[in-house]
Amino acid sequence: ASALAAALLRWGAGLGAEAAHVQVLDDDAPARALWARAGFTDHHRYRYWHRPPR
């Protein structure tokens, strides 16, 4: 997964991207750790409201 993340970041940079953003669920510790190792930090958090099914 780390190699794939690094490849995606290189690909974006090669296309001229100057920034990258990822969205990860707060309780997904493995994903959060993966992106932290790639240098990402928390920027902000989302909270979703939904109506339960009837």
CORNORTA-V875188 format. One record per run of one state. SS is the DSSP state (a for helix, b for strand, c for the rest). FROM is the first residue (numbers start at 1). TO is the last residue. If there is no record, write none. Layout:
# CORNORTA-V875188
ss:SS from:FROM to:TO
ss:SS from:FROM to:TO
This chain:
# CORNORTA-V875188
ss:c from:1 to:1
ss:a from:2 to:14
ss:c from:15 to:28
ss:a from:29 to:37
ss:c from:38 to:54
